[in-house]
């Protein structure tokens, strides 16, 4: 790598990230059923009908995995907790094994000198709550608050930072409008409600954690830079709408107490009753904001129903996911987020990385990380208060509807033997962090 630790100010945070369902193995430790278990069990939803019952077996191999984090020279580890591992039915009876696991995991990070950075929800909703409407049901905000109190009551005192929900757009639009993720719906009314309720749940969780005396609380937004496929007025409008429902909807809700007008025009009467009164909960004060960034999209208008556009393949080099490599998008988001929303509030790149077909000699991943760290440095030089970078991901893992095919890891996982083998990118990052 061209960029190294010494190119950053002292105290800049380098970390790597994972999520619970993608690595732990949900079939062990007393975890309850989630809507991802049932989504994966439904034919046609997931590549080769692959599921997360074993995943990377991190539940039993976490010590080995945390050794890899520490040996690479990272300062921090961003992880998530499974709601259904702590509360198998989503409410009511607690699973002591689940709390004990996250307790051990936290202490194991600290014993290796790693800062624990927790995300409370990374998409695995307990099935019993999905049966009650899941994110369509306003009550989920209080269910989530109760879960927050239980899990953070156990490990919150040792967290370096905490965020309630990973990637609200994926929890709501991707899962309820496009149907690509659990619960696999394609319903505009469900989407409008899920998009609002995910922010309401975020706000309620922040309130609970403040009440527990926790510090350094933030939120994690995923962002895709949207550009028109041509100079046509219609395509420019399509890109603006994509930007509004993908990026600005959630930022506007948290920082401005409103939603973009063109998105509300599309949702029409599908928003939940009284949604305007919920911003007093949604707009909780935050200590930092996380940005997950991977790619951009080119949009073209069409005559289909709202939002009346489609994606157009771009000309740039692409990752194994088919996503364009566009580091400038990260720079633009850091600049825009600070100037239009967050001001002097610290920004953290909470996820950035790429899937690569190369199993071990992954020079493309090394170049990707270098380029995006360069974009981050450019924003820093122009005054944006970016204070950390988390690389996704530590391990090859369960990539949701794409099964185990797409590999984002610095460490190769053989899903037959579960052997871990560091890739060239792991060694490159390790060297960069030591200099």
RAQUI-V818038 format. One line per field, one symbol per residue. ss: DSSP state (a for helix, b for strand, c for the rest). A space follows every 50 residues. Layout:
ss=???
//
This chain:
ss=ccccaaacccccbbbbbccaaaaccccccccccbaaaaaaccccccaaac cccccccaaaaaaaaaaaaaaacccbbbbbccaaaacccccccccaaaaa aaaaaaaaaaacccbbbbbbbccccbaaaacccaaacccaaaaaaaaaaa aaaaaaaaccbbbbbbcaaaaaaaaacccccccccccaaaaaaaaaaaaa aaaaaaaaaaacccccbbbbbbbbbbbbccccaaaaaaaaaaaaaaaaaa aaaaaaccccaaaaaaaaaaccccaaaaaaaacccccbbbbbbbbbbbbb bcccccccbbbbcccccbcccccbccaaaaaaaaaaaaaaaacccbbbbb bcccccccccccaaaaaaaaaaaaaaaaaaaccccbbbbbbbccbcccca aaccccccccbbbccccccbbbcaaaaaaaaaacc
//
